[in-house]
Amino acid sequence: MSFPACKHKKHKARGPRKTGLCWLASEPYRVFFASGAVWSLIGVSLWPLFYAQKLGFYPNFVHARLMIEAFGGAFVVGFLGTAGPRMATAPKLTPLELFWLLALHLGCGVSHLTLHLAWGDAFFIALLVSLMLSLIIRIVRFRKEAPPPQMLLALTGMACGVAGALLQSAVTTPERLRLANLLLYQGLLLPPVLGIGSFVFPRMLGGDFGDPRTAAQSRAKLIRAIAAAMLLVGSFFLEASGQVIAGYALRSLVALAYLLIEVRWRPQQAGSLTTGLFWALGTGFSGLVLAGFFYPQHISIEHLLYIGGFGMLMLIVGSRVLFGHSGDLDGFFVRSKWVRFLVFLGILAALTRATPAWVPSTTLSHHIYAAWTWGLLSLLWLLWHRKRFVKRDEEP
């Protein structure tokens, strides 16, 4: 069963099934999810290499860019490149588009890894703008149905990522630097987590996608999405202006209220990955709340959001997509000690990296431990899904 579970059956393509590059281009998550996980492994490995004196530069900026742009960006592009055209019942991506997006993605990662940060940001901007234009053209010209209103939040995230990357090269004050970092590091992923999450989380809990049944419901969802997008972006400007606690509080309340309103949180099916979803959301919200109250240590604390929240959610949602597209949707709901171990590694990496906020003497050792833990998780996740990356749903 293809994602998003083919809610538009009346518009299913007729004729022979796509094969080869056309098939791969229509499901770009297969390339981008795998590449993103590999880049996350590379990004965290910089810290052990640095502390072992095998790296000639301090990896803070390179690590951050690789984890957000090469890892997070890959999952955003992979998901929206696959699901976006389906949501609008529009033509899927072409092989040429896939090659173009992949070249920009790899250029971004390689540029950052070789300390060409400006080039890396430029490739990243081109990547997001290319995908946004591709999706907008499909929605405006070719759609057979309007996409879910929540897609506005996904587009907001990409716009934040573009703005944040652009501002990085024009930083002149600490306030502008903080705004640039917020737009890039949190703005890229938080709105899509809410928008995509409100669409996908119900499905991950065993229900349906929660499509609006009437025009009034659709308008209400669109209004809530617009309000959430505006308030989230506003919270970044609020924090950058010096209202730190107010900014974090607004961001936390908007995220919590939106997900509580949009998602029915009573699981109809439950498995180890479903449990992991709740752990990831809880850890991510903890990072958002605590960072505002312990702002001098916010960089360490925000890793509860980046690792336990964003990172884990990307791997869990990615698993849902991989199971669905390989014809093994029921496999997502299996209870497994193996899956519980993977979830444990993700939460452990987040907690380990956040610990130096309260125990500064552990900074060096916990950088290394957290890096090895996440690296192990990324590698095991890739091995776990290795067959699903190339296996297609055989349902006609």
C-alpha angles and dihedrals in degrees: 000000000000124000126287082032090253099275088173099061093155089064098048113138117257128216131038120351120256114263137187117356094356090058092046092048091051089056104036092163087083090068101032099046091052093045092047092053090050092050090050089055090050092046096055094041089067092076098056089044092052095048089047087055091242094119125069098209139049103258102209098111095034092049092049094048094047093049095047104032103028098033105027094033091052092056092046091050093042094051099041093040088057103035101031098072090042092052090055094038087235132138115294124240118288127230090253091055091047093052091047094050092044092050091052091047093051091043089055094052096043092047093053092045090054092048096254093129096164091053090046091053090047092053089047093051090049090049095053095041091050092052093044092052091046092053096041092051090050092048094047100040110022110025120124092190133021113262118245112284089238089071087079088072091052090053089047089056092053091048090051090050091052093047093047093049091047092051091052089074093046101048112142103151137035089246092056091046091053091048091049091050093047094050093047104036100035105013093057093058111021098067092046090048088057096041099041090035095055087052099042106029093072088054090049088054091056099264133099131277093272095237114186111258098203138035089248092056090049091051091049091052091048092050091050091048092050091047093048092049093050094046094047093051089044090054090059092054090044093055094043089054090059101267092118102161092041091052095049092043093051092047093049095046094047093049093046096045094046095052093044091052098042102039130059100218099197106108115228089185125024134193139151093281090051089055088048089055091060092046091051093049092047093049092046094050090048089057092050094049100041096045091064094053095043097038098155086063096036095122093063094039094049088064086077084066097038099044106022094033114029097021096048094042091053092052093045095046088043089054090052090053093046093050092046096048095045093057095252103104092147088060089072091067097049118124107231137167087213092058092044088054091053091050089048091054092052095050091043091053090051094048093044093052092047095049096084088067088074101020106041092179089071095057099107098040094043092050087058096042093048091048094051091045095052091042090054091048093051092049094047091046090054092048092047093055098033094116094042092058089067102027118095131202107265093204107120 
